[in-house]
Amino acid sequence: MAKVELKQPVVAEISELLNGAASAVVVDYRGLTVAQDTALRKALREAGVSYKVYKNTMIKRAAEGTDFAALEPALEGPTAIAVSKDDATVAARILAEFAKKADKLEIKAGIVEGKYYDANGMQVIATIPSREVLLGRLLGSMQSPITNFARVLNQIAEKSGEVAEA
């Protein structure tokens, strides 16, 4: 079997992984212990993030013609890719948090909703809370004025009730 025929399924697998993805983050995992790698994979899997090690040339070939082609400059040395289909910031958040404990893990770059970010940009993306947290904050800020208004009305009603009794 020719080398090209052997590589084609891998390229197709990566293409399928990137198809419809909200974000992809490439990292240098060199120097992680087996225990650290296992813990990282578990955390990413639980968050619904696909994390796999591929050859750089395979990632480049699969990304050709897509927004993910911008990752090419970061595809040097050992590379793992974390892809999230739903939450655009979850992969960056988990990887950045994990990198604090395992200093060997290095975020190289990423694509979030079609836009390229270098390592520093990905650190900023990692600080953005999840969609659920942001919606919770929005709902809380919307409820606060309504709750305060209801308390004021209740106090007015109680005072007018006291005046009527006197």
N, C-alpha and C positions, 0 to 999 in steps of 0.2 A: 504494500500500500504506500502511496506517495505521501510525503510529509504534509502537503497541502490538504489532502483528504483527511488526515488525522487531526489537523488543526481546525478544520471547518466546523465540527460540532462544538468546539470550545468557543469559537468566535460567535456562533449562533446562540450559545448559552449566555454569553456576556451581553449580546445585543438584546436578548429577551429580558435580561435583568435590568438593563438601562431603559428599555422601552416603557414610557409612562412614569418613569421615576421622578419624584419631587426633588430628590437630591442625591448626590454621590460624593463621597469624601475619600480621598486617597491618603494612605498613611504608610510610614516606614515603621515596620514592626520589629526590625532587627534588634536583638538583645532582650526581647521579652522572654521570660521563663515560660515553661509549659503551663504552670499554674496560672500565671497572669493571662496568658493567651486564652486559656479555657474560661477564666472568669470574664474576660472581655467578650468573647463569643457568646457566652450565656446572657450577659446584660444586653447585648445587641439583639440577640434572637428574641428575648422576652419583649423587647420594644418593637418587634416587627421589622427589624433591619437585617438585610442580607449582607453577610460579611464573608469575603472569600479572597484567597490569594490567587492571582493570575499572572502570567507573563505579561510584561509591559507591551510587547508587540501585539499580543492578542487583544489587550484592552484598546490600544490605538486603532487596530483594524476594526474592532466592533463599534467604536465610537465615531468612525469616519462619517461625515455628513450629518452629525447630530450636534446638539449643544455641548455634549460631553467631550467632543474633539478638543475643546479648549484645555483639557487636562493634560494634553501631550507634554508640555514642558516639565510637569511634575512627575512624569512616568520614567523615572530613572532609579536604579537600585531596586532592592526588594520592595515590592508594593502590594498592599492589600487594599481592597476597595469595599466600602460600606455604602449600601444603597438603600434608600428609604422610598417607598412608593406613596406613603400617606403623609406623614409629618415631615416637613422640609427641614426642620432644625434638630430632630431627635438624634440623628447619627452624629452630628457635630457636637451636640450637648454631651452625649455619652462618651465619645472619644476624648473630648477635652477634659471631662471629669476624671476619666480613667488615666489620662496622661499626667494628671497631678500626682497620682500615686505611683505610676510606673513611668519614670522619666525617660525611659528608652523609647517609648511610643511617641512618634513625631507626626503631627498632621502636616501633610505636604500642601494640599490644596483641595478645592471642592467646587462643585457646581450646585447652586441652590436655585431652584425654579428658573433654570436656564441661564443664570449669570455666574461667571467665573469669579472665585475668590481665592486669594493666596492664603498662606498659613495664618497671617495676621487677621485677614478678613474672616477666616473660619473661626478664629477665637472670638471675634465679635458676634458672629452668628450663634455660637455656642451659648452666649449669654441671653439669647431671646427665649422667653418661656414658651412652653408648649401652647398649642391652640386652645386646649381646654382651660389652662390657667388664665390665658388672656380673656377668654369668654367669661370666666368666673369673675375676674376683676371688673370687666365691663358691666356685668349684671349687678355686681355689688355696688358699683358707683351709680348705676341707674336707680337702684332700690333705695339708696341712702336719702335722697331728697324726698321721695314719696313717703318713706317711713317718718322722717322729721315733720313733714306736712301733716301726716295723720296724728302725730303726737300733739302738735299745736292745736289742731281741731278738737282733739279729745280734751285738752286742758281748757279750751274756751268753753266747751260744753259743760265741763265740771264746774267752772266758775259761774256760768250763767245759772246753773242749777243751784249753787249756793246762794246767789243773789235772790233767786225766786223764793227760796225757803225763808229768808230773813225778813 
